[in-house]
Amino acid sequence: MTAPVATEDLSYTLYSEQFGEHYHSVFGARSESMHVFIEAALRCALANRMPANISAQANAPTAAPGGLSVLEVGFGTGLNAWLTALEAERSGCLIAYETLELFPLEPSQVEQLYQVPLFLSIHKAPWEHPARITPHFELTKRQVDFLSCPLGGPYDVVYFDAFSPNVQPQMWSGELFGKLYRAMVPGGVLTTYCVKGDVRRAMQQAGFITEKIPGPKGKREILRAHKPL
């Protein structure tokens, strides 16, 4: 793993020598994560839980009594979890967040990214056991191989943030998207940065309804998928 790379929005990514790719976009790590996962997936799910008269208010609290369950495939630098924890506090919605990562970062790598208490608390949380990080954010980190591990759920939201099909083709199969489909609630939403035709068809094969939506800077489109009601 190389030293942190400052991206255009002044947030950081890392370059994985194992996979030959950056964890996040060099055009803006934080802005990419916000666009692909928080705005396109999490806020979409939150809006579906709110009464119509308050769903358009950006800072309105959610009305979901039972909260939301989020699964992340690819914990990576922890950026998506950090932004989700901030969104949980902003919205007032209890979020149960489960994240899968086979190759966690070393503590020395984490310390080079952000010296922010919430971010560090997420990384210091134990693996394999639920931890309440904030009043509205419960985190479970699992060091497992997504190819073979059983899933819990049911999940309202899935962030699919594996390395690209070019370097991890086994992660993007119809069989694995079927595994996610079965673990999600009807009406659940999944997002990913990848819009390759093979990926879209694999999702559709699993039963998802897919749509291409505008992407963040440096990426024309991203993919959002829904499990039908």
Protein Blocks (a to p, Z undefined) as FASTA:
>chain_A
ZZddddfkopacdddfklopafbdfkbmklmmmmmmmmmmmmmmmmmmpcfklmmpmkbc
cfbfnlpadddehjknommmmmmmmmmmmnopacddddddfbdcdfklmmmmpccfklmm
mmmpcghiacdfbfkbccddddddfklpccebjdfbdcdfbdcfklmmmlmcfklmmmmm
mmpcehiacddfbfcfklmmmmmmnopacddddddehiabdcdddddZZ
